Amino acid sequence: MLSLLSPRSRHGGGATLRLAAGLLACGGALLAVPLSVRAQPAAAATSSAAAAPAPMPMPAPAAARGTRWTLSQALAAARENSDVQQARQALAGARADVLGADHAPLPNLVTKAASIDLQNGPGPGNLFTRKRIDKSIGVDWTWERGGKRALRKQAAESAANAAEADVEDTQVQQLQMALAAYYDLLAAQDRLAEVTAIGQSLADVARMADRRVQAGDLSAQDASRTRIEAERARADVRAAEQAQGEAALALAQVTGSTGSRLQAVDTPWPSPADDKAPSDADLAALAEARADVRAALARAQSAQAALDGANALRKSDWTVGASIDHFPGTSTRQVELRLQMPLQWGYQYQGEIGRAQADYAKAQDALDNTRRLALLDLQHLRQTLDNAARRAADYDQGVLPRARQVADSAELAYRKGAIALTDLLDAQRTLRATLLEALDARADYAKARGAWLLRTRPQLLTGTP
């Protein structure tokens, strides 16, 4: 039987690729010798193959000389990449702002020298004890009124909460990118194995065609067709190698790795499952719990506190102070008490309040928009997951088995002389294309499932609470 099977496929019984020598039979030949070809090169060749013309070698897959990563290892690396570290630095700065906001105005040390008689002179004696100079030293301190310090601290704490949620949101985004890149690499590796095995099979068929032409059992035209198919498969292998290298570089970029030869290992494709679709209320609750929504909510709370702080400016701060004066000849123990307050004549901080109101309105609009986009994003992720699951199931359970059956039937019909070689090759090309499309469907489902879980139940993939 003539079939093409993926080394990682759950269908078809493993990595064996079987092509029949009936592909090369013509004129109703009575004997067709089947040829079994595996994804890996055969351990030994027959004596007749050794006597055949020089074969057309297929390029072997490039050896992966880098880190062999599982999905959990790739996600762990992406969770701490440079983008996440920059978000953590922003969080450290926001927490430092809390310390800067939560303190009272610093006192001022005030000294002065007054009543210096420039006409008659300050008199003889020590500068600090005898000369007639009114000297004083004291402290001034601003008394903040209206709860300005508490509002300042509240605004800074809310901004720090937003920065903390930003770290989590950045981690989710990087995890989504790493998961997509990982499954792209896994699909590229499987695709390379597929096309390499297919190419190896067609190269063996082309060698047999040359032998049959020499034996007069096959026309040169049919042999040329098989060689064309082998050359096309050879080009597909080169393209698959390039795609695998690009996928490895993409994964290295998001995980912060310096190696250009990463390899995905020990990660099976997830099986499509018909889990219960969430209700609208469930989606709304999931959207509200997202990190980006929590960050927008914290920024709105910070803007509200800043607005309250701007309104508190209308309650003027008082500056109180006291000094001890020393004036020889009059008294060496004098006390001065001071009180200062701004007079809000003609201006009551309308500019600061207007700016704070605009910032608060902007933060509220951003919160509403973030909530809306978060809900739409969850709906899109769920819709993509459902569509990808149905597509993967259709290929695994319907399209791919039928393509194998058509290819087997075409091979049997060709051996009996019922169809031409062109029809058989078309059936085999359809099977090869279906195999690769099924692989793409499995990759799309794996990425859609991972993106959904990272936004709803990330602990299932990352192992973190």
Stockholm file with secondary structure:
# STOCKHOLM 1.0

chainA/1-465         MLSLLSPRSRHGGGATLRLAAGLLACGGALLAVPLSVRAQPAAAATSSAAAAPAPMPMPAPAAARGTRWTLSQALAAARENSDVQQARQALAGARADVLGADHAPLPNLVTKAASIDLQNGPGPGNLFTRKRIDKSIGVDWTWERGGKRALRKQAAESAANAAEADVEDTQVQQLQMALAAYYDLLAAQDRLAEVTAIGQSLADVARMADRRVQAGDLSAQDASRTRIEAERARADVRAAEQAQGEAALALAQVTGSTGSRLQAVDTPWPSPADDKAPSDADLAALAEARADVRAALARAQSAQAALDGANALRKSDWTVGASIDHFPGTSTRQVELRLQMPLQWGYQYQGEIGRAQADYAKAQDALDNTRRLALLDLQHLRQTLDNAARRAADYDQGVLPRARQVADSAELAYRKGAIALTDLLDAQRTLRATLLEALDARADYAKARGAWLLRTRPQLLTGTP
#=GR chainA/1-465 SS CCBCCCTTCSSSSSSEEEECGGGGCCSSCSCCCCEEEESSCCSCCCHHHHTSSCCCCCCCCCCCCSCEECHHHHHHHHTTSHHHHHHHHHHHHHHHHHHHHSSCCCCEEEEEEECCCTTTCSCSSCTTTTSCCEEEEEEEEEECCSSHHHHHHHHHHHHHHHHHHHHHHHHHHHHHHHHHHHHHHHHHHHHHHHHHHHHHHHHHHHHHHHHHHHTTSSCHHHHHHHHHHHHHHHHHHHHHHHHHHHHHHHHHHHHTCCCSCCEECSCCCCCCCCCCCCCHHHHHHHHHTSHHHHHHHHHHHHHHHHHHHHHHTTSCCEEEEEEEEEETTTEEEEEEEEEECCCCSSCCSHHHHHHHHHHHHHHHHHHHHHHHHHHHHHHHHHHHHHHHHHHHHHIIIIIHHHHHHHHHHHHHHHHTTSSCHHHHHHHHHHHHHHHHHHHHHHHHHHHHHHHHHHHHCTHHHHCCC
#=GC SS_cons         CCBCCCTTCSSSSSSEEEECGGGGCCSSCSCCCCEEEESSCCSCCCHHHHTSSCCCCCCCCCCCCSCEECHHHHHHHHTTSHHHHHHHHHHHHHHHHHHHHSSCCCCEEEEEEECCCTTTCSCSSCTTTTSCCEEEEEEEEEECCSSHHHHHHHHHHHHHHHHHHHHHHHHHHHHHHHHHHHHHHHHHHHHHHHHHHHHHHHHHHHHHHHHHHHTTSSCHHHHHHHHHHHHHHHHHHHHHHHHHHHHHHHHHHHHTCCCSCCEECSCCCCCCCCCCCCCHHHHHHHHHTSHHHHHHHHHHHHHHHHHHHHHHTTSCCEEEEEEEEEETTTEEEEEEEEEECCCCSSCCSHHHHHHHHHHHHHHHHHHHHHHHHHHHHHHHHHHHHHHHHHHHHHIIIIIHHHHHHHHHHHHHHHHTTSSCHHHHHHHHHHHHHHHHHHHHHHHHHHHHHHHHHHHHCTHHHHCCC
//
